[in-house]
């Protein structure tokens, strides 16, 4: 019989914010972000936007997060146990596993966002996808998105 702890996927990357109010990143530098389950939906059935939350308990939001290496390797259950402000339920566990799997192959320092996409033709469904972000500087006033 195998121990459940040894069969759970282990991850080595976490998600951190870079404070920048103009980019909707309000979490403090050095915090760890997590992907919360979202019940916010518009009449169209597609949620308006997705924000990550700080796992420190202050609940600050961040539209973007940056990949950071973490030691030692951890499971989703380890992550939730270390951050008691995260509600432990099956939906949250699946979402965190999806996030950590999505960023596992990204290099450290890569910016990532979460976006909702409508998929399917006959049976439409809304999926949350985590993806790399490319920032472009605005040339008009010299202000742009910080990376």
Buried (B, 14 or more C-beta within 10 A) or exposed (E): EEEEEEEBEBBEBBBBBBBBEEBEBBBBEEBBBBBBBBEEEEEEEEBEEBBBBBBBEEEBBBBBBBBBEBEEEBBBBBBBEEBEEBEEEEEBBEBBBBBBBBBEEBEEEBBBBBEBEEEEEEEEEBEBEBBEBEEEEEEEEEEBBBB
